[in-house]
Amino acid sequence: MLKKDIYKQIIKLLRNKGEHNMVYDIIIVGAGIIGLSTGMEFKKKFPNKSIMILEKEKEVALHQTGRNSGVIHSGIYYKPGSLKANLAKRGRFLLKEFCENNNIKFESCGKLIVATNTYELNLLEKLYENGKKNNIKMRMLTQKEVNKREPYVNGLAGIEVLDTGIVNYRDVSKKFADIFQKLNGEIKFNTELIDISHNNDHFIKLDTSNGSLKSKYVVNCSGLMVDKVSKMSGIITDIRIIPFRGEYYELSNKKKYLVKNLIYPVPNPELPFLGVHFTRTIDGKILIGPNALLSFKREGYKKSDFSISDTLSTVLFPGFWKLATKNLKYGIQEVYHSYNKASFLKSINNFIPEIEKKDLVPYKHGIRAQAVNNDGELIDDFVIISNNNVINVCNAPSPAATASIGIGEEIVRQSLESWDL
């Protein structure tokens, strides 16, 4: 063999190093709760299909899934008839059933939405009407009834939402993963997706940090990276993920008696986020938060975390500046609360005056993958787009964890419409 031919063979071998000859039926990107529930649903529906979940971390549910407050949401806030409202209702039922069948601890403790001033009383009535349209189990409470349920709350009236509960979503995710693997599903950890291409052999090629993979179909459940992966797959939308860091405090043990269950504010329709609330977790902690601060790194949980590419992705997006301009006062307030503990305390004392500065213990932070369009509007509903044998979960904000089994079912349903399985 000529030296030139030997050189060509060496180059070919180097390029193909780590490439797998096996062609999977389905590869799912992301082992958060949505990716895992989707893999589990596919395996139940198609037990003989080869299905892999690709995850860049060393274990499941390390980002949004593992860093939320663990609330099983009712769906009271969502637009009636929306995908979000429908999947929250079905997902909540399926999640509780799943927990019962798999010995996962959860509680249907309910929550209290409290109006603390006269302006909020009208908003509370509108929220109650929305809840009725969504068939939520709830009841209006007088001030006396509010104080009977939560004695230390400063509230004029409230809504008791009976359908709400608490659970540890990492426990749920681990069980999803266990069931998926027992059905011969494969999870490939420590493997980051680098690129997606559609080859002439009609298979989808996924270049990863551990070589290349091939699949007939792909489902993008990559959470904070979903817009980047969607672009790789050939989906062009005006949706951009803007990361917002949510900071929590834990209430000190001495003051836990101040909060029995879950206490929420009345959402202000003029503001982009729900606001700070009080959450009892399944392991007995009382969390207060989150606020909403722009993060300069999509998976940056500390104030000092910074990524040039993530920051440029945000600041070069026209929709971000439109969103920032519309909510400038709110944004400044959130930053002030983050750096001034006394200011944050003042906002929560509107609900519970007895909490003092020394009672607030720093807790782990989370990142919200907020989808924003070119007009600077927050995308509220779940968005699932299918194209080129790829299904992209382009937006899955709260209550995605609550609705996870329902979302998995919806993805399988959409695949049956567009894929030849």
C-alpha positions in Angstrom: 0.0 0.0 0.0 1.3 3.5 -0.9 2.3 5.9 1.9 -0.5 8.3 0.7 -3.1 5.5 1.0 -1.9 4.6 4.5 -2.2 8.3 5.5 -5.8 8.4 4.2 -6.7 5.3 6.2 -5.2 6.7 9.4 -7.2 10.0 8.9 -10.4 7.9 8.3 -9.8 5.8 11.4 -9.3 9.0 13.5 -12.4 10.6 12.2 -14.5 7.5 13.0 -13.0 6.9 16.4 -15.7 6.4 18.9 -18.5 6.1 16.3 -21.1 3.5 17.1 -22.3 1.2 14.3 -25.6 0.5 16.1 -28.6 2.6 14.9 -31.0 3.4 17.7 -34.7 3.7 17.1 -35.0 6.7 19.4 -32.4 8.9 21.2 -33.7 11.3 23.9 -31.5 14.3 24.8 -31.6 15.1 28.5 -32.2 13.0 31.6 -34.3 15.5 33.5 -37.8 14.5 34.6 -39.2 15.2 31.1 -36.6 13.1 29.2 -36.9 10.3 31.7 -40.8 10.2 31.6 -40.7 10.3 27.8 -38.2 7.4 27.7 -40.4 5.4 30.1 -43.5 6.0 28.1 -41.8 5.1 24.8 -40.5 1.9 26.4 -43.9 0.9 27.7 -45.5 1.6 24.3 -42.7 0.0 22.2 -40.8 -2.5 24.4 -38.8 -3.9 21.5 -37.5 -0.5 20.3 -33.9 0.5 21.1 -34.0 3.7 23.1 -31.2 5.7 24.6 -31.3 8.8 26.9 -28.2 11.0 26.4 -27.1 13.0 29.5 -24.0 15.2 29.9 -24.1 14.9 33.7 -23.0 12.0 35.9 -26.6 11.3 37.1 -30.2 12.2 36.4 -32.1 15.4 37.3 -29.2 17.6 38.4 -30.6 20.9 37.0 -34.1 22.2 36.9 -35.7 19.0 38.1 -33.5 18.6 41.2 -33.5 22.3 42.1 -37.2 23.1 42.5 -39.3 23.3 45.6 -41.1 20.0 44.9 -44.7 21.3 44.6 -47.3 19.2 42.8 -49.2 22.0 41.1 -53.0 22.2 40.7 -53.2 24.2 37.5 -55.2 27.1 39.0 -53.2 29.8 37.2 -53.2 28.5 33.7 -55.3 29.5 30.7 -58.3 27.1 30.4 -58.0 24.7 27.5 -54.2 25.3 27.1 -51.8 22.4 26.8 -50.3 23.5 30.1 -53.7 23.4 31.9 -54.7 20.1 30.4 -51.4 18.3 31.0 -51.1 19.8 34.5 -54.5 18.3 35.5 -53.8 14.9 33.9 -50.1 14.8 35.0 -51.0 15.6 38.6 -53.4 12.6 38.7 -50.8 10.3 37.0 -48.0 11.5 39.2 -49.9 10.8 42.5 -50.9 7.4 41.1 -47.3 6.7 40.2 -46.0 7.7 43.6 -48.6 5.5 45.3 -47.7 2.5 43.1 -43.9 2.9 43.6 -43.8 3.8 47.4 -42.6 7.4 46.7 -43.5 9.7 49.6 -45.8 12.6 48.7 -48.5 14.6 50.4 -51.7 16.2 49.2 -51.4 19.1 51.7 -53.1 21.8 49.7 -51.9 25.4 49.5 -53.2 28.8 50.5 -53.2 31.8 48.1 -53.4 35.0 50.2 -54.5 38.5 49.4 -52.6 40.9 51.7 -54.3 44.1 50.6 -57.5 45.4 49.1 -56.1 45.7 45.5 -55.4 41.9 45.5 -59.0 41.0 46.6 -60.2 41.6 43.0 -57.3 39.6 41.5 -58.1 36.8 44.0 -61.7 36.7 42.7 -60.5 36.5 39.1 -58.1 33.7 40.0 -60.9 31.8 41.7 -63.0 32.1 38.5 -60.1 30.8 36.4 -59.7 27.9 38.8 -63.3 27.0 38.4 -62.9 26.9 34.6 -60.0 24.5 35.1 -62.1 22.3 37.5 -59.7 22.8 40.4 -60.8 21.6 43.8 -60.7 24.8 46.0 -62.7 27.1 48.2 -62.7 30.8 49.1 -61.6 31.6 52.7 -62.5 34.6 54.8 -59.8 36.3 56.9 -60.8 34.3 59.9 -60.6 31.0 57.9 -57.2 32.0 56.5 -55.9 32.5 60.0 -57.4 29.2 61.1 -55.4 27.4 58.4 -52.2 29.5 58.7 -52.4 31.4 62.1 -49.4 33.7 61.5 -50.3 34.9 58.0 -51.4 38.5 57.4 -54.2 38.0 54.9 -57.6 39.6 54.2 -58.9 36.6 52.3 -57.6 33.6 50.5 -58.1 30.5 48.2 -57.5 27.1 49.7 -56.4 24.9 46.7 -57.0 21.4 47.7 -55.4 19.8 44.6 -51.9 20.9 45.5 -49.2 18.6 47.0 -45.5 18.1 47.6 -43.0 15.5 46.6 -39.2 15.1 45.9 -38.9 15.2 42.1 -35.4 13.7 42.1 -36.9 10.6 43.8 -39.6 10.5 41.0 -36.9 10.9 38.3 -34.8 8.1 39.7 -37.7 5.8 39.7 -38.5 6.8 36.1 -34.9 6.0 35.2 -35.1 2.7 37.1 -38.2 1.6 35.2 -36.8 2.7 31.9 -33.6 0.7 32.4 -35.5 -2.4 33.6 -37.4 -2.2 30.3 -33.9 -2.4 28.6 -33.7 1.3 28.0 -30.1 2.7 28.0 -28.9 5.9 29.7 -25.5 7.2 28.6 -24.1 9.6 31.2 -21.1 12.0 31.0 -21.9 12.4 27.3 -22.5 15.9 26.0 -24.3 16.5 22.6 -22.1 18.6 20.3 -24.0 18.6 17.0 -26.9 17.0 15.1 -26.9 16.2 11.4 -29.3 14.5 9.0 -27.3 12.1 6.8 -28.0 10.8 3.3 -28.7 7.3 4.8 -31.9 8.9 6.4 -30.5 8.5 9.9 -29.8 11.2 12.3 -26.2 11.5 13.4 -25.5 12.9 16.9 -21.9 14.0 17.5 -21.1 13.8 21.2 -18.2 14.2 23.6 -17.8 10.4 23.5 -18.1 9.7 19.8 -21.0 9.7 17.3 -24.4 8.0 17.5 -27.0 7.3 15.0 -30.8 7.2 15.5 -34.0 7.0 13.4 -35.7 9.6 15.6 -34.7 12.1 18.3 -36.5 13.8 21.1 -35.0 17.0 22.5 -35.7 17.4 26.2 -32.6 19.4 27.0 -34.2 22.0 29.3 -31.9 25.0 29.6 -30.2 24.1 26.4 -33.4 23.3 24.4 -33.2 26.2 22.0 -29.6 25.4 21.1 -30.4 21.7 20.5 -33.5 22.7 18.5 -31.3 24.8 16.2 -28.9 21.9 15.8 -31.8 19.7 14.7 -32.9 22.2 12.0 -35.8 23.9 13.9 -35.7 27.7 13.5 -38.1 29.5 15.9 -38.2 33.0 17.5 -38.0 31.3 20.9 -34.9 31.9 23.0 -34.2 30.6 26.4 -33.3 33.3 28.9 -32.0 31.9 32.2 -33.2 33.4 35.4 -31.7 32.3 38.7 -34.1 31.8 41.6 -32.6 32.3 45.0 -34.2 30.5 48.1 -33.8 30.9 51.8 -34.6 28.2 54.3 -36.6 29.2 57.4 -34.6 28.5 60.6 -35.8 25.6 62.8 -36.9 28.0 65.5 -39.4 29.6 63.2 -40.7 26.6 61.3 -43.9 26.8 63.3 -44.9 30.0 61.4 -45.7 28.0 58.2 -47.8 24.9 58.2 -47.9 24.1 54.5 -47.7 26.2 51.3 -48.4 30.0 51.2 -48.5 31.8 47.9 -49.1 35.4 46.8 -51.9 36.5 44.4 -50.1 36.7 41.0 -49.9 40.2 39.6 -50.7 40.1 35.9 -48.5 43.1 35.3 -45.4 41.3 36.5 -43.6 38.5 34.6 -43.2 36.0 37.5 -45.3 34.7 40.4 -43.3 36.1 43.3 -41.9 34.8 46.5 -43.8 32.1 48.3 -43.5 29.8 51.3 -43.1 26.0 50.7 -43.0 23.1 53.1 -40.9 20.4 51.4 -41.5 16.7 51.7 -38.5 16.4 54.0 -39.8 19.1 56.4 -37.9 22.2 55.3 -39.6 25.5 54.9 -38.3 27.3 51.8 -38.9 31.0 51.0 -38.4 32.2 47.5 -37.6 32.3 44.7 -36.8 35.7 43.3 -36.0 36.0 39.6 -32.6 37.3 38.6 -31.0 37.3 35.1 -28.3 34.6 35.1 -25.1 35.1 33.0 -24.7 31.3 32.7 -27.5 28.9 31.9 -26.4 26.4 34.5 -24.8 29.0 36.8 -26.1 28.7 40.4 -23.8 31.2 42.0 -23.9 35.0 41.5 -20.3 34.9 40.2 -20.9 32.3 37.5 -20.4 33.6 34.0 -20.4 32.2 30.5 -19.5 34.4 27.5 -21.5 32.3 25.1 -24.6 32.2 27.3 -24.4 36.0 28.0 -24.0 36.8 24.3 -27.0 34.5 23.5 -29.1 36.7 25.9 -27.9 40.2 25.2 -27.7 39.8 21.4 -31.4 38.7 21.4 -33.8 41.5 20.6 -36.6 39.9 22.6 -34.5 40.2 25.8 -34.2 44.0 25.6 -37.9 44.3 24.9 -38.6 42.2 28.0 -36.1 44.1 30.1 -37.6 47.5 29.0 -41.1 46.4 29.9 -40.1 45.1 33.3 -37.2 47.4 34.2 -38.6 48.4 37.6 -39.4 44.8 38.6 -35.9 43.7 37.5 -34.2 46.4 39.6 -36.3 45.4 42.6 -35.3 41.8 42.2 -31.6 42.7 42.1 -32.0 44.9 45.1 -33.7 42.1 47.1 -30.9 39.7 46.1 -28.1 41.9 47.5 -30.1 43.5 50.4 -31.4 40.8 52.8 -33.4 43.5 54.7 -35.3 44.4 51.6 -36.1 40.8 50.9 -37.2 40.4 54.5 -39.6 43.4 54.2 -41.3 41.8 51.2 -42.0 38.5 53.1 -43.1 40.4 56.2 -46.1 41.5 54.3 -47.2 37.9 54.7 -45.6 36.8 58.0 -44.4 39.8 60.2 -42.8 37.5 62.8 -39.9 36.4 60.5 -36.6 38.2 61.3 -33.4 38.6 59.3 -31.6 36.0 61.4 -34.3 33.4 60.6 -33.3 33.4 56.9 -30.7 30.7 56.1 -29.3 30.6 52.5 -30.4 27.6 50.5 -29.5 26.2 47.1 -30.4 28.2 44.0 -32.1 27.1 40.8 -32.3 28.3 37.2 -35.5 28.7 35.3 -35.4 28.2 31.6 -37.7 31.0 30.5 -38.7 31.0 26.8 -39.0 34.5 25.3 -40.0 35.4 21.8 -38.7 38.2 19.5 -41.4 40.6 20.8 -40.1 40.2 24.4 -43.1 38.2 25.5 -42.8 35.3 27.9 -44.0 32.0 26.4 -46.5 30.8 28.9 -47.8 27.5 27.4 -45.9 24.3 26.8 -44.5 24.2 23.2 -43.7 20.9 21.5 -42.6 21.1 17.8 -41.9 18.2 15.5 -39.8 18.4 12.3 -37.3 16.2 10.4 -37.9 13.1 12.6 -37.1 15.3 15.7 -39.5 16.3 18.4 -38.4 19.4 20.3 -39.8 20.3 23.7 -39.2 24.0 23.1 -40.8 25.2 26.3 -41.6 23.3 29.5 -41.7 25.7 32.4 -43.5 25.0 35.7 -45.6 22.9 36.1 -43.5 20.6 33.8 -42.4 18.3 36.7 -46.1 17.9 37.9 -47.1 17.3 34.3 -44.1 15.1 33.4 -46.0 11.8 32.8 -48.6 13.7 30.8 -46.0 15.4 28.7 -44.3 12.0 28.1 -47.7 10.7 26.9 -48.2 13.7 24.7 -44.8 13.3 23.0 -45.5 9.6 22.3 -48.9 10.6 20.9 -47.3 13.2 18.6 -44.6 10.7 17.5 -47.4 8.3 16.4 -48.8 11.0 14.1 -45.5 11.9 12.4 -43.1 8.9 12.8 -43.2 5.4 11.3 -42.9 3.4 14.5 
